[in-house]
Amino acid sequence: MENRTLLEIKNLVTEFRSDGEVTKAVNNVSFTLNKGETIGIVGESGSGKSVTSLSAMRLIPNPPGEITGGEILFHGKDGIIDLVKATEKQMRSLRGNEIAMIFQEPMTSLNPVYTCGDQVAEAIMLHQKVNKKEAKKITIELFKKVELPRPDVMFDTYPHQISGGQKQRVMIAMAMSCNPSILIADEPTTALDVTVQKTILELMMQLQQEQDMGIMFITHDLGVIAELADKVVVMYKGKIVEQGTVMDIFTNPQHPYTKGLLACRPPLNRRLHWLPTVADFMSVDENGEMKEKNKSVEEVTENLVISPEETAKKHEKIYAQEPILEIKNLKTYFPISKGVFGRAKEYVKAVNDVSFKVYPGETLGLVGESGCGKTTLGRTILKLVEPTAGNIIFEGKDITNLGVKEMREYRKEMQIIFQDPYSSLNPRITIGEAIMEPMRVHNVFNSDAERKERVMELLKRVDLPEHHFYRYPHEFSGGQRQRICIARSLALNPKFIICDESVSALDVSVQAQVLNLLNELKEEFKFTYIFISHDLSVVKFMSDKMIVMQEGVVKEMGYADEIYNNPKTDYTKSLINAIPKGEIDDIQKSLNKKIARRSTTV
């Protein structure tokens, strides 16, 4: 019988040295990957999952990192080789050829000065020893295989000219160009729309079936793992805390950390007061020792469910008021070509005749794929982008045509939390100064001493220690930076906040904490949200009403639960169907499909 083992990782230890301290990023990790099999490696940022994959590729930067123990046994055509002991020349022949990798961020993985086609063709020429003409032909065939539009044109296109989903397809084409035995995918769909994510995952499974390839899929999202993986490895602080079949992990999780990861995804079949987090299942003391709380997912969530009667009562109260914001026939067009006298001939209609109302205390969800116009709509409402036509009425006053000076007064009442907290914080000033700055601009309080006191209160409110006032943005994690941006948006005590994809790049466990915080703050400070996201499950959890947008137009509008349970348009149905649900029935269907595929492959 054929040996189907591809990769054995045995007692792997990878350490990083910094300022005399040693951190074991991967600590005694062991698992096996077989042909045609997908292993899902799950954990939060810092759990060691990416370092495990980089160790397997021997791409750990040395210094400061080093593999200090264990074996990585690759079962290739020419026998078994320990990648830990392999020479750099051997590794160069294996990378791309036998073991390929898709990185998390395609924009930083692709070279901006070369066309997409040239970058894939270069990899083909390097490994397959073919000429430029033949490499181009193979590249265009690969672009067809990964369903890129107009493959011939795409060959001569630069990375900045295509969408995130298309860039990820180019990366997959590059990874698949040499028919590797193993594909390592490191968070390849984290920042993508759910519909694009679904097509990328289906594409990977199809390529796996064709080539009987082993896939190591790294993610923090157990919903994705449920649809894709055969086996699951759960990592926490560099160690494997649990591993087993996908069905075992989802139906009977043993470790409290696994239970926390399973519970913190927003549920689709019911409403909860708040999302469970890892802290509901385990705590960590001052010495870093973990203490289990011995609770099941069901025990934690059963008391959090909101009844339909409670929801109806809340909505009755909200919608009995006058709206805080009214949008009438709003249009925002961007010129893309100009005529002889510099007049625009063609426009991108980013927001095209949109109307709706937002009520005090409401959270209005705005959902749709990238490019649907939701972010432009949010920025137009705040007059960060000038509207082409229509009206923006805030608290009964039309602010559409207000000048910069007049608009400044309204900036105190209307705030925004951006998608990327790092790029929205000045790296040169401390986070305390960043939160204090808007108070200075708007002359809130009489002195910096009073403002500093307010900043300390806000830091405490978003669960950050007061001494963080003096730290800089680069010293914080993604989740902490987002908390800082939330604190800054609260500094002026606004009535209305737009959250623009403010949790899309966070781990699901950190995302749950931030969503809970936003809901707590809303109750405490009595403000109103527009919550923008491409993730319909998150929007459903946060929102009272929901707007579904496509190509600048409102496709559907109504109560969030009603839209999810009874979508009217095919577009909304496609968004709902693309959500990785992680339900047991869905896992069983996925497993049955894999078994059927495998029986035709083996």
N, C-alpha and C positions, 0 to 999 in steps of 0.2 A: 504494500500500500504506500502511496506517495506521502512523503513527509510534508505537511502543510504549514509547518512553523516558519515564520519569516523573521521575527525579531524577538529575542529574549533579553529583557532588562533584569539583571540580577544584583540586588543590594547596592544600587547606584547611590553614590554620595557626590554632590557637587557643592563646593564651598566658594564663598566670596570673602576676600580680605579687604578691610578698609579701616584706616586709622588704628591698626594693631588689633582690631576685632575680627573674629571669624564668624560668618553666618552660614549655616548649613541650609542653603536654598532648596536642595533635594537631599533627603535624609533616609537612606536605606530603602529605596523604592524598587519594587520587583513586579513585573507583569510580562505576559507573553502575547504577541500579536501573530495571528495566522493568516494565510492567504484567504482573500475574499471576505475578511472579517473587519468590522469597524469597532475600535475601542474608543469610547468617549472618556476623556479626562476632564473632570469637573472640579471647580474650586474657585474661590474669589481671587482677586488680584493679590499677588504675594504668596499664593499657596504653593507655588513651585511648578505649576503645570507647564508653563512656557519654557522654563529652565530645563525641565525634563526633555522636552522636544529638541531644544537647542543642543543639549548634551548628546542626544542620539545623532545629530548632524555634525557634532564636534565644532559647533559655532560659538562656544562659550568664549567671550573675550578674556584673554589671559595676558597680563593681569587685568582685573582683580580676581577673575573666576578661574576655577580649576576643578577637573574631575579627580577626586582624591580616593575613590574606592568603588568597587563593583565591576561588573562586566556589562557590555552591550554587544550581544552576539547576533550578528546578521547572517542569516542562512541564505547565501547567494548561489548562483549557478556553479561557481567554482569552489563551493564548500563553505565552511563556517569561518567568519572572521570577527575577532573582537575589535570593535570600533574604538575602544578606549586606547588600545595599543597600536592601532593602524597608523601608518606614516601619512604625512600630509598629501603625498602623491597618490596613495591609495584612496584617501578621502575625496580628493578632487575627482577621481574617476567614478566614485560611487555617488557623490552628490549630483543630483539632477538625473543621472543615468539610472541608478537603482533606488535611491531615496530622494524624493522631491518634497519641496515644502511650499505651502501657500501661507504668506504672512498676513497678519491682522489688517494692516493699513496699506492697501495697494498703491496709494499715491506716493508714499515714501519708499515703496519697494521698486517702483518703476522709475527709470531715469528720465527726467523731464526734457533732456536735450535730444533724445532719440525717439523715433517713431515707435509705436507699439509693435509693428511688424518687424522692424529691425532688431528689437530686443529679443523677440521670440526666435527669429532666424539665427541670431548670434549663438543662442544656446544650442540650437540644432546643429549648426556648423561645428561647434566645439565638440559635441559628443558623438555625432553621427558621421563626421568626416565627409560631408557632401558640399557641393559648390553653392554659390550664392543663389543661383537661379533655382536649383532644386530645393534649397532651404526656404525660399519664398513660396514655392508651390506647396510644400508641406505645411508652412505657417497658415496659408490661406485655407487649406483643408481643415486645420485645427480650429481656426476661427469659425468655420462653418459648423464644426462639431459642437463647439460651445455656444452656438446660436447667437453669434455677434451679427448685428445688421450690416449689410453691404461689406462683406469680408475684404474685397479688393480695396475699397476706400479706407476701411479700418486699418489696413496694413500701413498706409501713409499718414495715419492720424497720430497726433501727440497725446500723451496722457491727460493733459489739462483740458482737452477738447471733448472728453467723453465722461459719462456719469460714473458714479461709484460702483454700481452693479456691472457696468461694462468693463471698468478697470479690473474688477475682480475676475471677470471671465478671461481677460487677457492673461492674468496671473495663473489661472487654471490651465489655459492653453500652454503656457510656458512650462508649468509643472508636469503636464502630461506629454510634452513633446518627445520625450525619450522612453515612453512606456515604462515608467518606474514600477518596481515591485511594491514599494511603500510610498504612500502619500501622507505627509504630515500637514494637517490644516490647523493653523493657530488662529482661533477666533475669526474665521474668514467671513462671517456674516453678521458680526456684532453691530456694525453701523448701517446695515442695509435695511430697506423697507421689507415688511413681511412677505410681500409678493415676490420681490426680487430674491429674498432669502430662500423662499420655497423653490424657485426655479434653479438656484445655485445648488441646493441640497439634492434635488432630483437629478441634476446633471452629474454631480459627483457619484451618486449611486449607480447611474447608468454607465459611467466610465469604469467604475469599480467592477460591474458585472462583465463588461466587455473584456477586461484585462485581468480579472481574478486578483485584484490588487488589495493589499491590506491598507486600511486607513486608520491613522491616529488623529482623532478629531478633538481639539481642545476648545472648551467653552465654559462660560459660567452659567449657561442657560440649560437647565435640565429638560425644558420643553423640546428644545432642538435635539438633545441626546435621545429623548424618547422616540423620535421619529427615525433616527439615523443609526443608532448604535446597536451592537449585539451585546457587548459587555461594557460595564461602567467602572471607572476607577475614580474614587472621590479623594481629593487631596486637601490637606489643611496644614498650613505652616510647614511645608516641605515633606510631610509624611502622608502615606496612604492610610486613611482612616477606615475605608470600606471599599470592597470591590466585589462584583458579582455580575450575574446576567442582568440585562435591562429590566426584565420582568421582576426579578427578585428585589432589585433596588427600589423600584417604584411601588411594589405591592407590600413590601415588608422591610423598610429601611431600619437598620439596627443602630447606627451611630446618630447622636443628637444633631451633629452638624449636617448630615445628609437630610434629616427630617426638616431642619431649618431651611435648607436650600429648596426642598420640595414645597414647603409651605409658603414661601415668600413671593411666589409668582401670583399676580392678581388673578383670582378665580373668575371664570366666565359664566358659571351657572348660578351664581348668587352674589349678593352685595355684602361686604364686610365693613364694620366700623373702622377698622384699621388692619393693615397687613401684618401677619406674624413675621418675626425676624429670627435669626439664629439665636439671639439672646433669650427668646422664649423657650428654647430647648436646652441651652447650656450657658454657663458663665465661666469666665476665666479670672482667677484671683491674681493678686499682686505678683506672685511668683511664676505666673504663666501656666499654672495648673488648671486643667479643665474640670468643671463640675457639671455632671449631667442632672437635668431636672426631671427625668423619667416621665415624660409626657409624650403621647402620640400626637400626630398631626390633627386627628379628629378632636382630641381633647382640647387642644389649643384653640381651634377655630370654631367649635360649636357655640361658644358664648359671644362670638363676634358678628354673627349673622344679623343683618338688618331686614326686618320684615317688609313686604310690599306696603303694608299699612303705614309704617313709619316713614317710608319714602314718600308716599302720597301726601301725608300730613306736612312734611318738610316742603314739598313742592307747592302745596297750596299756599303756604306762608310766603315763599319766595316770589311767586308769580302774581300775588295780590298787590305788589308794589309797583311804583313807576320805574321804568328802566333807568339804569345808571348810564348805559351806553346804547345808542341807536345808530346803526349803519344803514344808509339808504343808497341803493344803486351805485355802490362804490366800484370805481374802475382804476386800475394802475397798469399802464402800458409802458413798455420799454422799447424804444426804436432800435431796429436791427439793421436797417439799410436806409441810405439817404439818396435823394435825387440830385439833380444838377445844382440847385440853389441851397443845398444843405437841408432840405425838408425831408422829414421821415416818409419813406414809402411803405415800409412794413414794420409791424410791431409784434412784440411778444405780449399777449394779453394775460399778464400774470394774475391779475384779479379782474374779473369780467362781470360787472353788474351784480354785485353781492349785496344782500340786505339781510339784516337780523337785529335782534335786541338782546341785551344782556342785563340781568336784573341784580340788584344788590344782594350779596351773599351767595350768588350762584357760581358754579364752575361750569363754564361752557367749553366743551371739548371740540378741538378742531383737528380732524384726522384726514390723512391722504398720503399718497406716495410722494417721494421727492419730486419737485417740479410742479406740484399741484397748485401752488400759490399760497399755501398756508402761512409760511414765514413772511412773505411779502405783505399779506393781509395784516398780520400782526404789526409789522413795522409801519405800515401805512396808517393804521389806527393811532399809533403814537407819533405820527408825523415825522418819523425818521426817514421815510420815503414819501415824497409828495404825490398825492393822488392825481389822476388824470381827470376824473369827474366823480360826482356823487357827494354825499354829506356824511360827516362824522359828528354826531351830537353827543356831547358828554355832559351829564347832569343838566340837561335841558338847553345847553348852549352849543351852537354850531361852531366847532373849532377848525373846520376844514380850511379856511382861508386866513387863519391867524398867522402873523409874522413871527419871527424867531423870538423877539423880545416878549411878545404877549404869550407865546407858547411856553416860555420858561416857567411861568406861574403854574401851568398845568402839569409840568414835569414832576412837581411834588406829589401830585395826586395819582399819576400814571407811571408805573415802573415796568421794567422788563428783566427777566432772568434769562440769560443767553444759554445756548446749547453747550458751548465750550467754555468752562469757567476759567481755564488757564489763559486763553487769549483775551478774555474780558477783564483780567486783572493786570495791573501794571507791575512787571517783574522787579522794578527798581524801588517800589515803596512797600512798606510793611502792610500787612492786611489791616491793622488798626487804622493806619492813615487812609487806606482805600475806603474803609467803611465811614470814616469821619469826613472825607472829602465832600460828598454831596451836602452834608449838613453845613459846611462852611460856605459852599456856593449859594445855598438858599438862606443863609443867615439864621439857621435854626440854633437856638440857645445863645447865650450871651458870651460864652468863652469856650476855649478849647478844653478846659478842665471839665466843664459840664458835658461837652460833646464826648469826651473820653469816657465819662461815667456811663453815658448812653451806649457807647460802643461795647463796654464791658457787659452791660445788661444784655445786649443783643447776642454777643458771643456765648454767654451763658445759656441764652434761650435756644440757640441752635446747637447746643451740646458741644461747645468748644471751650477749653480752659481759658481763663482770662490772660494768662501769660503768653498766649498765642498772638496777642496784640502786636508784639515786637518781631514776629517772624515774617518771612517773605513767602510769596506764593509757591516757589519751587520746593519748599519744605513740607508741602502737604500732599495728601493723596487726592485723587479725583473727587471722591465723595466729600472730603473735607473742604476742598476748594468750592464745591457747589454750595455747601453750607455757608461759606464766607460770602458768596454772591447773594444768597438769600438774605443774610444779615444786612448786606449793603442795600438791597432793595427795600428793606423794612426801615432803614435809617430815617426816612422822611415821613414815616407813618402814612403810606399811600392808601387810597381807597380801591385802587384797581391795579392788578398785576398781570402781565402776559408772561407765561412760562413757555419759552420756545425750545422744545426738545430738551428740556432741562435735566432729564434723567436717562436719555437714550444711550449715553456712552458708559453708564455705570453698571457694575455688577448687580445681579438681581437682588442680592441681599442688601447691598448699599442703597439700591434703587428703592426697595421697600421702606428703608429707614427715612429716606428723603421724602417720599410720597406721604408717609405718616406725618412727618414734620410739617409739610406744606398744609395738610389738612388741619393739624393742631393750631398752626399759626393763623389760619383763616378764621377759625372759631374765636381765637383769642383777640385778634386785631380787627375782626369784622371787615375783611376786604373781599373783593370779588376777583375771580380768575378767568382768563381765557387760557386754556391748557392745550398747547400744540404738540402733537406727536404723530409718528407714523405707526406706533404700536397701539392697535385698537383695544387690546386687553387693558393697557394702562389707562387709556382715555376712558374706557367704560368704568373702571374702578373710581376714577377721580370725578367724573362729570355727572351733572344733573341732566343737561341736554347736550346733544352732539351734532356737529355739522360735518358732513363728509364732502370733501372737495376733490375735484379732478379737473386738470387743465384750466384752472382759474375760475371754475364754475361750481356752485353749490349743487351737488347731486342729490343730497338727502339731508333732512333736518328734523330733529324730534328728540324725544326722551331717549337717553342712552340705552336703557334696558329694552325699550321697544324696537329700536333700530337693530340691536344685536339679535333679539329673538325673532324679529320679523322684518328683515331687510327688504326694501322695495326695489332696489336697482341691482343689476348684475355686478356692477363695480363694487358695491358694498359687500355683496355676497362673496366676491373674490377676495376681498380684504379679510373677511371673517374666516373663510376656508383656509387661508394661508397662515393663520396663527398656529404655532406649534402648541398643541393643547396639553400634551402629557397625560391624557386620560388613559385608563387601562385598556379600553376598547380600541383606542387609536394605536396604542403600542402593539396590541395583538394583531391588528390589521397590517402594521408595518412589518412585524416579524413574519407574518404569513407571506407577504410580498417578497421579502428577502429569501425565504425558504424556496419559494417558487422560482425566483431568479437563479438561485444557486444550483437548483436541480438541473437547470438548462446549461449552466456554466461548467460544473464539475464533470 
